[in-house]
Amino acid sequence: MAAQNLYFVAIIPPQNIREEVTAIKRDFAEHYNSHKALRVIPHITLKAPFKLYASAHTQLLNWFGEIPAAIDPFMIELKDFGAFANKDKPVIFINPVVNDYLIQLQSTIIHDFEKHYPQIPVSFLEHHFKPHMTIAYRDLEPDAYERAWEIYKDKEYTAAFEVSDFCLLQHDSKQWSLIASKKLNAE
């Protein structure tokens, strides 16, 4: 069977915010035994992970470079915490404040992806975008989620940064690596 690669598209915040978010992820690892979020750079997902055959890697890079990104750079504000209280796999995240630019960017990427990769299903949730910056998931047990959410639901966090590009990441079987970025308002 031919090898497949795993990719996703995201907004990566600047270094200072990545460090703050990683410190929060470390708190979850230490106090709630949730380590998996530490394996990926802090980000806001624009296109959820998808698989492609390794032979299509160059074609994917070409697609990514051609995404119509005729949106001016814009500000994203991060404000406090949110949760998806899924019964078996709860998630705690930092809330990006939704704005029209973020919605337009994500929608553009999803529609362009569907046009170029119709064989890869795009989920309902990708068409009903709920931006978030994950700090704990997958290995966050329901009881640990309850304890953590009791603290984090009222905890404050604020940060803001300019989004001037978005990124394509690839998993190498151990970690996610940034393999390409695309400037906004670059045709």
N, C-alpha and C positions, 0 to 999 in steps of 0.2 A: 504494500500500500504506500502511496506517495506521501511524503512528509507534509504536514500542514503547519503553518505559522499562526500565531495568535496576535492580534493587533487591537488597538483602540485609539480614538481621537479625543483629545482633551485640551483644556486650558490649564496651563501650569502657572501658579503664582510666582512672584519673585522670591529670591532666596530668603529674605527676612521672614516672610509669611510662611514659607515652607518650613523654616526652623521652628516657628511658633506652633504650627499644626503638628509637626513631628513630635514636639514636646508633649502635646496633648495625647497623641497616639501612644507615646511611651507611658503616660499615666494609665491608659487603658491596659497596656501590657502588664504593668506592675500591679495594679490594684484590681483588675477584673479579668486577668488571664486571657486577654484578647490581643494577640500578636500579629495576626495576618495583615492588618492594615499598614503595619510598618514596612511591609515588603514592596509597597508602591509609593512613588513620589506623590505628595499632596496634589490634588487635581480636581477639576470639575469635568466630568465625562460629557462629551458631546455626541459621540458614537460609541455605544457599548462594545465590549470585546466581540470579535468575530474571527473566524478561521478562514484562511486561504491557503491553497497549495503553495509550497515554497517556490515553485516554478512561476507563480504569478507575482512575486515580490516586486520586480521592476515595474510591472504594469500598475501595481498598487501605488508605488512611489510616484509614477506619472500621474495617476488619477489624483492623488493628494495634492500634487503641485499645481493641478489645473482646477481645483475647486474654486468656483467663483466667490471671491472674498471681498466683494465691493461694499464693505461695511467699514466705516471709520473706526479707529481705535476708540474704546469706550471704557468707562470706569465700572468696576464691580465692587460692591460693598459686601463684606461678610458680616453677618449679624447673628450672634447667639447660636443656639444648637437646636437641632430637630431630630426626629426619629421616625423610622419605619418599624412599627411594633409587630413585625411578622412573628407569628407564633413560634416557629422553629428557628428562624434565622433573623433576629432583630438587627437593626442597623442604627447607629448614632452618627450624626454628621453635623458639620457647620453649615449654616444656611447662607447661601449667596442670595442677596436681594435681587429678585427677578426684575429685569428691565427689557425693553423692546429689542435692544441690540443683541443681548444674549439669546433671546428667543429666535430672532432672525438668523443669527449665526448658526445655531443648532439646527434649525429647520432647513437652512440652505444645505448644510452638510448631509443631513439625513436624506433629503430629496435627491441630491446629487449622487449619493451612495446607492440609493434604490435604482436610479437610472443606469448606473454603470455596473452594478452587481445585483441584478434582479433575482438571481438564484439564491441569494443570502437573505433570509427573512429578517425584517426589521420589526422589533417588538412593539406591542401596544404602548408600553411605557416610553419608548423613544418618540412615538408620535404624540404623547401627552407628557412632555418634558417637565420633570421636577428636579431642577438643578440642586446638587448637594456636593459637599466635600466630605467624604467618608472618613471617620476617625476610628470606628470599630464596626466589624461585621464578620460574617462567616464563623469565626470561632468564639463569638460573643454568646455565651450560654444565656438562655432566658432568665435564669435567676440573677446572673451578673448584670444583664441588661436592666433588670428591675432596680437593682442597687445603684447602678451608674446613672440611670435616667432620673432617679430621685434627686441626685445631685446636679446633673447637667441640665435638666429641664429649666432651671431658674438661673443657671450660670450665665454670665455675660461674656461675650467676645465680640470685638469689632476690629475690623481691618478693611482697608480698601487698596485697590491697585488698578493700574491701567492695563487693559487687555489690548495688546498690539499684535498678537499672533496666537496661533493655536498649533498643537503638536500631534504627531503620529508616533505612537509607542508600539514596541514589539516585545513580546515575552520570549526569553531565551531558555526557558525551562527552569530557570532559577529566579529571575527578576525581570522587571519591565525596564526597557531602555528607550530613551528618546531617539528616534531615527530620522525625523524630519520635522521642520516647522514651516509655517506659512504665515507671512505677514498679512494683516488686514489691509484692505483697500489696495491690494496688489493684483492686478489683472494678468 
